[in-house]
Amino acid sequence: MASASGNSIPKRSLGGWALIAVPYFWLFLFFLAPFFIVFKISLSQVAIAIPPYFPTFDLGLGLDNLIEDLKEFSVENYLFLTEDDLYWKSYLSSVMIAGISTFITLLVGYPIAYGMARTPKKWRPTLLMLVILPFWTSFLIRVYAWIGILKNEGLLNQLLLALGVIDEPLVILNTNIAVYIGIVYSYLPFLVLPLYASLEKLDETLLEAAEDLGCPPWLAFWKITLPLSIPGMIAGCFLVFIPAVGEFVIPDLLGGSDTLMIGKTLWVEFFNNRDWPVSSAVAVILLLILVIPIVLFQNQQQKMSERDG
Amino acid sequence: MLKSLLVGVAAVGLMAGAAQAQDRVVNVFNWSDYIDETILEDFTKETGIKVVYDVFDSNEILETKLLAGGTGYDVVVPTGTFLSRQIEAGVFSKLEKDKLSNISNMWKEIEARVEKYDPGNAYSINYMWGTTGIGYNVEKVKAALGENAPVNSWDIVFKEENISKLKDCGVFVLDAPTELIPAALNYLGLDPDSKEKGDIEKAGELLKSVRPYIQKFHSSEYINALANGDICLAVGWSGDVLQARDRAAEADNGVTVEYSIPKEGALMWFDQMAIPADAPNKAEAHEFLNYIMRPDVMAKASNYVYYANGNKASQALLNEDVIGDTAIYPTEETVNKLYTVTAYGPRINRTVTRTWTDVKSGQ
């Protein structure tokens, strides 16, 4: 890959172009086209009709009609988002919750991935299997199960009461703490897997050399293992952070009514206000917010590969 | 190899197509836990029409699907306020009343109240109706508020001195602004159907004042939470609370659940069966509606879901614990205190949902 980005661009055969066209076609069909539909709706206005907005660009009514329709477009919905503090509060709160959850997931996931990468080779496939195993059960059911664990009369409180750790049940369900627990639990595999992949590739002779030169193990970890696992950490953190920002199911089931997240705000806008244009505008902004860290990540990756190359 | 596989797929496709042409189907989209499923089996046995049954748990979800169009459903069950707006948007087709011979069984009083949403009852028939009131755990509420706990009054919800004492044992409220704002307005002595911004905000203030004591706003979780004894009070729908009462009784877990229609009045709502304009099987949909309106079928449905229905002729066939329960079929005195509301227009609707978001998020 690094050599291809050098000074001479090799000529591609027809087959080569076809091969590249497949992923681009895929992106166009399932990302770009839907995005433009959402973007188009975000410039429309709400109406009591099917579908509940106008203009609708009915192709059957001729070109003049399309031009008339085009004139109806406005950025009003985006301006509306700036007028009401609910929206930026939701965005901010989502980013905060996702950020804190990602950090906790990293703290929990790193030792797991590290332990897996350090176990004898014959055990690793089994451990890997165990990390993936929860996916065999529906995500929704696993989140629901946490209701049973965290509620006032739930398993966790019963256990703590029986052990005498607490005198009265802890209120965890329907609070932000439950949302953190849900996100960390649900997204842990997404962090462990890329991190494990990068830790497993790590050249162990480097650690041996450090030991020979009198470096204590903790310092060797700090100076060698940790820096070399950064790409895995970043990839894992993005895989957790990005879906967590837009998460709807976990805050809806585990969070309280005061848990403000953009996924819930979007839901209310779409279903309760039945305002498709404004909810589309919310979605477009959400996408922009998520694109920024992805671009940063890409830049970082590129720098890494340039340095390696 | 590939060729023979393709031929095989095509043959299966053709067979499926042929089978579809013979089987008559009706696609029904109804609320969750809202029918005795043997009714559907009996309907198929009698008419040969297969019922494809699908469920939802909020009017908002149904409405979003209907407004997107092309749902493929033949019969849907929106609540009156939502129905009226959907009629305006052109979602439904008018009922062909000559195909509905059982329509004479319907209850004139309910039809008259439904006129508000569906003038002339042209687009819909009533399936069930009920009230939005208070469900509570008898022992826990007594323990917190004493023997004279005001369970028959909105005071228990809207007076801080009462609701604050219930905080620790858990309070759930429906996540339905179109029902709670009218309840607050009614408690304040204002018109529950008010469309004035100032009034909506006053209702919002009242709800905010009790917000710290409410654990969750949700429209279906309270059934299990009440039945399991996880919470002690819920503002909920009559039949749902009564289902919680029965589940608790069946589980024999020491939990007693009761429902009360507060003396200040409560919202009366109507779930209406209607046929979307783009329904693929309109003839079958009419047959289904006609079957539902048979007195024995409607009685069976109410005996199962503990909601009152809009079918006068079915009342003779109802179980005593349904027709005799004033929480389901309220006395005339109570009915006179029940109020109905109409749909909000787009502009005031935004004020309503925004107020509701503020209430929920405790802003």
Interface residues (C-beta under 8 A of the other chain):
Chain A: V46 I48 A49 I50 P51 P52 D84 L86 K151 N152 E153 N174 G256 S257 D258 L260 T265 V268 F270 F271 N272 N273 R274 D275
Chain B: S58 E60 I61 E63 T64 L66 L67 A68 G69 R85 E88 A89 G90 V91 G170 D175 P177 I214 Q215 K216 F217 N228 G229 D230 P346 N349 R350 T353 R354 W356 T357 K360 S361 G362
